Amino acid sequence: MSGDALHELLAALPEDAVVVDPATVENHRRDRAELCPAGSPLALVRPRTTEQVQTVMRWATRHRVSVVPQGARTGLSGGANAVDGCLLLSLARMDAIIEVDPLDQVAVVQPGVVNADLSRAALESGLFYPPDPSSWEESTIGGNIATNAGGLCCVKYGVTGDFVRGLEVVLADGEVIRTGRRTVKGVAGYELTKLLVGSEGTLGVITQATLSLRPAPEEALTMVALFDAVPPALEASVQIMSSGVRPSLLEFLDGPSIAAIQAYRDMGLSESAQAMLLMQSDRGPLAVDDVAAMGELCERLGAVEVAVASDREESELLLAARRMINPAVEKVGASFVDDVAVPRARLIDLLDGIARIAADHDVQIMCPGHIGDVNMHPHVVFDRGDDAAAARAADAFGAIMQLALELGGTITGEHGVGTLKRPWLEQELGTVGLRLQQRVKATFDPLGILNPGKVV
Ligand SMILES: Cc1cc2nc3c(=O)[nH]c(=O)nc-3n(C[C@H](O)[C@H](O)[C@H](O)COP(=O)(O)OP(=O)(O)OC[C@H]3O[C@@H](n4cnc5c(N)ncnc54)[C@H](O)[C@@H]3O)c2cc1C
């Protein structure tokens, strides 16, 4: 890359849009997947408009420079990590909520809007944007769409992709496409919106999104059930989901996860419990019956304690504790985070298998998860600086994905492939499936400049 080419980019964009200061660029080099490789970027670009993104992509095409789109870099699979000689393209400054429309029940937003800010804005109009990854106070709508993020409410309402009606996307060559629509229904042409959702910045740069909203639900009632062993908690989750009750949240923490959260911050969780289910119902007056039914079921299956949160503060504290698992595990050690999902009937086999993998590889595995969706997050933890333990942990991490595939599941329920799970993708998609996906990638990005080395 010649200095002239970089000067050309600097001249084409506002002064503060291109950053070459090494410390700032270094700070943007990687996401939160601690163990994924990250290359040395050329510069960081922070556009404020779609036109500026187009300028960047036209320049990158002309000079054959790789571009790595970034939101808040909370990703857990290395998807936003730099590759050598790339431009880091941060969409964080494109953070306008353009409109919240109560009539069509949609929001139109730029990609850098933080998830929780959109939720709060929707609520002001009596509306609800359900997808709520635990990173919701940090992660951006662009990143959520690019990873098809899940979250705690998804058990009842669905994941990010279920709420994306249309997108504005800058393609690799700088052209703009608009996919989907604002209306509820519409079937004109191939469903490119769904193709772009979850594409992890490899097919185009999302510069605007039209998102479905719902009427805001009633305030949820929260309940916690504690168990002195894991199997009855798993069984309770399975039975709750196959009963008539549809919780608006159903989360799981195992004993080591509870202990890690308590060690990180005293959240008043029971230190002796080996498993915890956190449940909510948001059906207004019916929530009391829902919660009672779920509580009875837990007790029948051996819960040692079942308690309903007494007020909103206690309820928020319990949810905050659940959302704390990632920083809590980071305090314990380095970790590889799996993100597997299996059919509900195989949940117990998955947890048994994970326990076996931990013993066989002599590693600690903590296993929180969105259990209502049977999407578990086994964290394979090891001491930073212990190379032998790191190698055993890496093997255990792979063995968990292998197990999920054998159980009829997937290697990633919501965090994406990035670089972390790329070696296992062919096993899930099949050789022909992977080849077809590589052709799709080549159609969108013939020069291979958009987030190369990620996903396919
Ligand atoms: C504490 C914590 C809790 C988490 N909890 C959850 C959870 O409950 N559910 C869940 O699904 N995930 C969770 N995650 C993972 C992460 O927050 C999500 O993957 C999130 O969607 C990433 O958003 P981001 O803005 O940080 O994107 P980044 O990490 O910056 O980017 C993620 C991917 O999207 C691409 N990308 C970003 N913006 C754009 C754009 N505008 N156009 C095209 N591509 C783009 C990037 O290239 C990259 O491949 C959690 C992470 C943390 C640290």
PDBQT file of the ligand as one rigid body, heavy atoms in Angstrom, charges set to zero:
ROOT
HETATM    1  C1  LIG A 501     -20.917  -9.716  27.777  1.00  0.00    +0.000 C 
HETATM    2  C2  LIG A 501     -21.370 -10.222  26.443  1.00  0.00    +0.000 A 
HETATM    3  C3  LIG A 501     -22.623 -10.820  26.338  1.00  0.00    +0.000 A 
HETATM    4  C4  LIG A 501     -23.075 -11.294  25.097  1.00  0.00    +0.000 A 
HETATM    5  N1  LIG A 501     -24.327 -11.849  25.018  1.00  0.00    +0.000 NA
HETATM    6  C5  LIG A 501     -24.807 -12.233  23.818  1.00  0.00    +0.000 A 
HETATM    7  C6  LIG A 501     -26.115 -12.794  23.714  1.00  0.00    +0.000 A 
HETATM    8  O1  LIG A 501     -26.846 -12.925  24.694  1.00  0.00    +0.000 OA
HETATM    9  N2  LIG A 501     -26.546 -13.170  22.481  1.00  0.00    +0.000 N 
HETATM   10  C7  LIG A 501     -25.754 -13.013  21.363  1.00  0.00    +0.000 A 
HETATM   11  O2  LIG A 501     -26.201 -13.356  20.266  1.00  0.00    +0.000 OA
HETATM   12  N3  LIG A 501     -24.507 -12.509  21.448  1.00  0.00    +0.000 NA
HETATM   13  C8  LIG A 501     -24.015 -12.118  22.636  1.00  0.00    +0.000 A 
HETATM   14  N4  LIG A 501     -22.754 -11.583  22.717  1.00  0.00    +0.000 N 
HETATM   15  C9  LIG A 501     -21.949 -11.450  21.498  1.00  0.00    +0.000 C 
HETATM   16  C10 LIG A 501     -22.042 -10.050  20.800  1.00  0.00    +0.000 C 
HETATM   17  O3  LIG A 501     -22.455  -9.059  21.711  1.00  0.00    +0.000 OA
HETATM   18  C11 LIG A 501     -22.997 -10.121  19.615  1.00  0.00    +0.000 C 
HETATM   19  O4  LIG A 501     -22.450 -10.965  18.622  1.00  0.00    +0.000 OA
HETATM   20  C12 LIG A 501     -23.312  -8.750  18.995  1.00  0.00    +0.000 C 
HETATM   21  O5  LIG A 501     -24.334  -8.908  18.044  1.00  0.00    +0.000 OA
HETATM   22  C13 LIG A 501     -22.114  -8.075  18.340  1.00  0.00    +0.000 C 
HETATM   23  O6  LIG A 501     -22.439  -6.724  18.117  1.00  0.00    +0.000 OA
HETATM   24  P1  LIG A 501     -21.287  -5.622  17.945  1.00  0.00    +0.000 P 
HETATM   25  O7  LIG A 501     -21.915  -4.314  17.651  1.00  0.00    +0.000 OA
HETATM   26  O8  LIG A 501     -20.386  -5.657  19.123  1.00  0.00    +0.000 OA
HETATM   27  O9  LIG A 501     -20.559  -6.174  16.659  1.00  0.00    +0.000 OA
HETATM   28  P2  LIG A 501     -18.981  -6.533  16.356  1.00  0.00    +0.000 P 
HETATM   29  O10 LIG A 501     -18.498  -7.421  17.432  1.00  0.00    +0.000 OA
HETATM   30  O11 LIG A 501     -18.279  -5.218  16.211  1.00  0.00    +0.000 OA
HETATM   31  O12 LIG A 501     -19.118  -7.256  14.999  1.00  0.00    +0.000 OA
HETATM   32  C14 LIG A 501     -19.694  -8.531  14.909  1.00  0.00    +0.000 C 
HETATM   33  C15 LIG A 501     -19.709  -8.995  13.444  1.00  0.00    +0.000 C 
HETATM   34  O13 LIG A 501     -20.583  -8.160  12.708  1.00  0.00    +0.000 OA
HETATM   35  C16 LIG A 501     -19.904  -7.502  11.647  1.00  0.00    +0.000 C 
HETATM   36  N5  LIG A 501     -20.481  -6.160  11.579  1.00  0.00    +0.000 N 
HETATM   37  C17 LIG A 501     -20.620  -5.259  12.572  1.00  0.00    +0.000 A 
HETATM   38  N6  LIG A 501     -21.269  -4.187  12.147  1.00  0.00    +0.000 NA
HETATM   39  C18 LIG A 501     -21.561  -4.386  10.855  1.00  0.00    +0.000 A 
HETATM   40  C19 LIG A 501     -22.233  -3.621   9.840  1.00  0.00    +0.000 A 
HETATM   41  N7  LIG A 501     -22.762  -2.433  10.071  1.00  0.00    +0.000 N 
HETATM   42  N8  LIG A 501     -22.329  -4.164   8.596  1.00  0.00    +0.000 NA
HETATM   43  C20 LIG A 501     -21.835  -5.383   8.305  1.00  0.00    +0.000 A 
HETATM   44  N9  LIG A 501     -21.193  -6.139   9.231  1.00  0.00    +0.000 NA
HETATM   45  C21 LIG A 501     -21.064  -5.639  10.482  1.00  0.00    +0.000 A 
HETATM   46  C22 LIG A 501     -18.439  -7.566  12.013  1.00  0.00    +0.000 C 
HETATM   47  O14 LIG A 501     -17.608  -7.564  10.857  1.00  0.00    +0.000 OA
HETATM   48  C23 LIG A 501     -18.365  -8.889  12.745  1.00  0.00    +0.000 C 
HETATM   49  O15 LIG A 501     -18.239  -9.949  11.841  1.00  0.00    +0.000 OA
HETATM   50  C24 LIG A 501     -22.254 -11.152  23.944  1.00  0.00    +0.000 A 
HETATM   51  C25 LIG A 501     -20.989 -10.558  24.066  1.00  0.00    +0.000 A 
HETATM   52  C26 LIG A 501     -20.557 -10.097  25.293  1.00  0.00    +0.000 A 
HETATM   53  C27 LIG A 501     -19.195  -9.459  25.379  1.00  0.00    +0.000 C 
ENDROOT
TORSDOF 0
